[in-house]
Amino acid sequence: MKITMGCRLLVAVLVASTSPVLATAPADPCRAPDDVAGAVAALPKVAAVLKPRAVLDILAIGSATMFGPEATLAPGTVTMQSLGAGPAATEAKVFNKAASDRAFPMQMAAALRNAVPGMDVRVTVRGGRSLLATDMLRLMRAELEAKRYDLVLWQTGTVEAVRNVPPGEFGQTLSDGAEAVLASGANLVLVDPQYSRFLQTNSNVEPYEQGLQQIAAMPGVVLFRRYDLMRTWVNESQIDLERTPRAERDKVIETLHACLGKHLARFVLESARS
């Protein structure tokens, strides 16, 4: 009996020492319910370009977040205000620079290329810090007159909520912009405000969300619900910039851009194929 027990123990030790360790895979920080980013709707112009050897030209208009992690954390932005770094700058500033490859519009483009092998995706980013929708509309019209695009991303509403811009004025600007985009032959993806506890506590975002939803009911227009997506990540303790230690913020903001780009690409593809 002693020999038998000894053999069993020896076999158990050998098996344990030679078997691979089954490590638990880290949770995906980008995970979210399929419908949290918004309801898909037809994007016929984009659908016509989703094929090999085609070129998808995208115009991305918005705030500092469109330019990448570095611009997102720049002094004077709403993000820095939410992190307790002082009030956001009141003076609007148009950025005259290219967006970082790590910016979420660029990461969206990379994901679209991977999803449709052989298709090229070109992104032009315009915008800046503390810009209102009216400021962005001027930039948008100038770009639409200079070049033909298949898709326009318009990220707006955060600054309006912070400054308490009359919702009716915001809605009219959105309507004018949507009409300009559709008249140019492009489709429009609206991107709503970023979520933060600071914004939720200090501003009434709902009227601006309603304005975006109304415009998204137009044919060829959809709304990517960044606010709900980011709130989900915060509530699930996946991506929470406001509670991230200062030394780790750069890494977390990069993750945020990567996840936004991933979900935005999937949203555009599902809308185009709906």
N, C-alpha and C positions, 0 to 999 in steps of 0.2 A: 504493500500500500504506500509506503514511503517513497519507493522508486516511482510509482505511478504518479503520485502527487508532484514529485520533483520534476518529472518529465512535463507534466502539464504546465507547471510554473515556467519552465524553460521555454516551452513553445509560446506561451503567452507573452513572455518578455521579447522573444525574437519577432513575433508578429507586430508588437507595439513599436519596436525599434525600426522595422523596415517598412511599415505602412505609411503612406504620405499623410501629412497633417492636413485635414480638411478645414482650411481657414474660412471664416465667415466673410463673404464679400461685403465691402463697405456699401452702405445705402447710397443710392443715387440722389444727390442733392437737388436734381432737377425734377424729381418725380412729382406728379400732380394728376388729379383726375382729368380724364380726357376732355371733358366739356368746360373746364374752369376758364380756359382762355377765350371762350366765346363761341357762338354758333357760327358755323361755316355757311357761306352763301356763294353763289356762282361768281367767278372772276374770269369771264370769257377771254379777255385779252391775254391774261397770263396763261390760261389753258392752251391757247393756240401756240404758245412759244415753248411749252414743256416737251421738248424733243431734242434728240442729238443734232449737233451742228447748228442749233439755233442760239440766238443771243437774247437774254432777258435783261433789259435795261431798267434799272430801278432808281428812282429819285427818293432819297430819304430826307425829310425835313423835320427839324425838331430842336430840342434844347441841347445843353452840353452833354447829356448822357448819350447822344447819338455819336459822339466823337470818341468814346472809349473810356476805360477805367480812369485814366489820368484826368480827363476833363470832368468826369463825374464827381471827383473829389476835389476839384479846384475851388479855391476860396470864392465866396460869393454865390455859390450854387445853392439850390434848395436842399440838396442832399447834405451839404455841409451844415446848413441851418438846422436840419433835423438831428444832426449829430452834436448839436450844442456848440457849434463853432461860430456863433454870432449871426446877425441878420443877413439875409441874402442881399446881394447887391441890387439896387433899384435901377441902375443904368443898364440898358440893354446893350449887349455886345455881340456883333456877328463875328463868328470865327472865320478867319481866312486861312484855313489849313485843311489838310486831308485827315480823314478819320483813321484811327488806329485799326490794325487788323483784328484787334481784340474787342472792338466795339460790336455791340450786338447786331447792327445791320450787316456788318461784314461777316460775322459768324453765321448769320442767317444765310448769306450768299454762299458761304462754303458748304453749308448743309444742303442747300438746293443743288449745288454742283454734284455733290455725292449722290443725291437722290435721283438725278437725271444725268447719267454719264454722257459726256459729249456736249452737254449744253454749257454755254458760257454765261456767267452772271456778272454784270457790271453795275456797280453802285456808286452814285454820286450823292454825297452828304452835304447838306446845307443847313445852317442854323447857328446857334450860339447860346450865350448865357442870358437868362432873364428875359427871353423873347416871348412876347404875347403872340396869340394866333394871328393878329393883324400884321405883326412884323413878319411872321413866317409866310403869310399869304403873299406879301410883296416878293419875297425870295422865290416862292413857288411859281408865281406868274412869270417872273423873269426867266426861270429855268425852262418852263414849259414853252415859252416863246423861242428859246434858243435851241432846244433839242426835243426830239420825240422820245417819250418814255412809254414802257409797257405797264409799269406799276409805280404808284407813288405811296410811300409810307409817310404818314403825317402824325407825329407824336406831339400832343398838345394838351392843355388843360391844367397842368400843375401850377403854372405861374398865375393863371386866371383865378384859381381857387385861393391861392395865397393872398392875392391882391383884391379879392372880392369883386372882380369885374362883373358887371351886370350880365346874368346868364343869357338874356335876350341878345345882347351884342355879340357874345361868344357864339351863340347859335347862328346868327346871321353870317358871321365870318366863316364858320364851318360850311354853311350852305354855299356861300360864294366860292369857297375853295373847292368844294366837291364838284360844283358845276364847271369850274375851270378845268379840273382834272378830267372829268368825263368828256368835256368838249374836245379835249386834246386827243382822245382815243384811248386813254389809259384807265386802268382800274385803280381804286383807292383802298388802302388799308389804314384805318384810323387806329392810333395807339393811345390809350387813355393815360391818366396820370400815374406816376409811380406811387406805390403804397408806402407809408411810414406812419408810425404812431403820432409823430409830430403833426403831419398833415391831417390825419384823422381827427386829432384833438383840437387843432387850431383853425381848421378851415372846414367849410361845408362843401364837400366834393360832389354831393348828389346832384345839384342842378347842372353841373358841367358834364357829369356822366349821362344825364338824361339828354342833354343836347347832342352828345356824341351818338347815343343810341338812336335818336331820331334821324340823324343823317345816315347812319349805317343801314337804315331801312331802304335807302335808294338802291336801285339796280346797279351792280358793279361796285358797290361799296360794302365793306365789312369792318367790324370793330374787334380789334385784338385787345382783350381785357387784361392788360398788364397789372392793373390795380388788384384785381381778384387773384391773379396768379401769384403776385408778390405777397399778398396777405396770406395766402395758403402756405407759402414757404415759411413765413414768420410764425404763423400759428402752429406749424408742425416742427418748429425749431430746426429748419433745414438751412435757410439763408436769412439771417437776421442782422443786417448791417448796424442797426442802432445799438445792439447789445454785443457787438463784436469789439474786443479790445483793440486799441489803436494800432498796435503792432501787427495785427492780423487783418486790418481792413483792406489793404491792397489785394490780398489773396481772395477775400470774400467778394469784393466788388468784381474781380475777374470771373469768379464763379457765377455771379449774378448775370454778367453780360453773356457768358457762354450758355447759360440756361435759357435766358431770354431769346438768344439767337436760335437755339435748338427748337424751342416751342413755336417761335414765330415762323420758322421754315415749315414746320409740320402744319401749322395753321394755314399758311398760304397754299401749300400743296393740296390739303384737304378741301379748301375752298375752291381752288381751280378745278379740281376733279369732281366736285359735287354736281 
